[in-house]
Amino acid sequence: MQRGVDLEAHQRTAKELTPEPYVELFEVRINPSSVLRFTNHPNVRWNDCDWENWAIELAGYGVKTTGESNRPQLRMANLNGAFSFAANSGWVYQGSVIRYRVLLQDLHDGRVSYLRNLWDISKIASLSKDAIILELRAPMDRQDYTLPCRQFFPPEFPYVTLR
């Protein structure tokens, strides 16, 4: 063991080191009135909201070569069955998840600059007393979801005439 090492200063420096410049902040809406805000980062206040440190991970996020979005999974700690009642009551199926990716420096400076992703909760992939895994889907990835047809009218399309 080295002598003369300031352990507190060493621990402060070690906590500041991060291989990823982004901090992920998750806003989980279980039902319209219940909003939970979590982060893997230590507790932080950002954008006038408090984000609590929680064991949470987003896996499987990406886009296929066909342009179709994957259905990522959100894994969260379910300490003492914290989410079990909401899952068994069916409230989770009305929910959504928003992920904010904020630069660490912007988080410390209080700047509201971020990348945002939004998903609806599709189903509960797994539920135990220790963890819950939610399968997410894009808001456009629903059954019986149709878009209005495109209308070609002037002035946006000047070569079209109405007779």
N, C-alpha and C positions, 0 to 999 in steps of 0.2 A: 504494500500500500504506500502511495506517495504521501509525503508529509508536506504540510503547508498548503494544501489545496482547499480553497473556499468552496465547500459543497453547495451552499445556497446559490452562489454565483454560477457554479457549474450547472445546477439544475435549471436555473432561469434560462441560461443559454441553450440548454438541450431542449427545453420546451418551445423555444422560438424557432428552432430548426424544423423545417417542414419540406418534404420533397415535392409536394403539390402546392402551387401558388394559390389554388382556389380552396375556399371553405364552402361546404355544402350545407345549406339551411333548408329544412323540410317543413312545409306547412301541411298538416294532415287534417282534413275536414271530415269528421266522422258523420255528422249530419249537419244541416244548415246552421245550427246554432253552436256547435262544438268545434273549436279550432285548437289544434295542438301544434306547438312549434318546437322542433327538435333540431339538434346539430351534433356532429361528432366532435366538434370543437368545444372547448370549455364554455360554460355559460357566458352569453354575450348579449348586449343590447344593440340592436341594429334596426333602422327604419322604424323607430318608436315602438318596437316590440321586443319582448324578452324571449330568447331562444335558449332552451334548456338542453344541457348535455345529456344525450341518451344513446344507447347502443342501437344504431340504425345504419343500414347499408342498402344501396340501390345496386342491383345486379342485373345484367342482361340488357342494359341500355344500349341502343344502337339502331342502325338502319341496314336492312338487307340490300343486296346489290340490285334488286328489283325496285327499290324505292320504298318498299313496305317497311313500316316501323315494327321493331320487335315489341314484345310484351314484357317489359321489365318486371322484376320482382322486388318489392320493398320488404326487407327483413328488419323487424324491430324486436327489441327485448319486451317480453310480456311479464314483467316482474310481478310476482304474486297474482297473476291473472288480471292485470290492469285493463287489458282490452277484451277479455273473455266475455264480459257481459254485453259490450257493444257488438261483438261478433255474433253471439248467440241471439241477440235481439234483431239482427238484420240491419242495424244502422249503418254498418260498414258499406253496404251496397249502394247507399245514397251518397257516398263520400268521394272525395277527390284528393289528389296529392299535388302540391306545387313544390318544385325544387328550385331554389335560388343558388346559383354559383357565384360567389362574391370573392374578389381578390382579397387576400389576407390584408394587404396594405389599405385597401378601401374600407375593410371592416374595422380596422383600428382607427382610421381617420374619420369614420362616420359618414363616408360618401355613399350615396344610394346609387350604385352602379352595379349591375348584375346581369347574368344570363338566366332566363327563366324557362322551365319546362312544366307542362301541365298534363296530368293524367287523371282519368277516372278509375275508381277501384272496380275491377272486373269480378274478382272472386277471392276467397280466402284459400290460398294454396295449402297452408298448413297452420294449425293452431295447437299449441301446447301451453303448459303452465309457465314455460320459460321464454318462448318465442312465438311470434306470429309472422307469417309470410303472406303478403298481399300481392296478387297478380294485378298489374296495372294495364290500362289500354289507353290509346289516344282518344280524345273526345269524338273524333270522326269515325272511330272504329266501333260502330253500334249496329244492331240489327234494325232493319226497316228505316234506315237513315237516308233521306234523299235530299238532294240539293235542287233548288229551282233551276229550270232550264235557262240557258243563256238567251237573251233577247237582243236582236240586232236592229236597233232603231237609231235614226239620226238624233243628234249631231255626232254621236260617238262613231257611227258608221255612215259617213256622208254618201257612199255609193249605193245605199239602200233607199228606195223610194216607196212611199205609200200611195196606192192608187185607189 
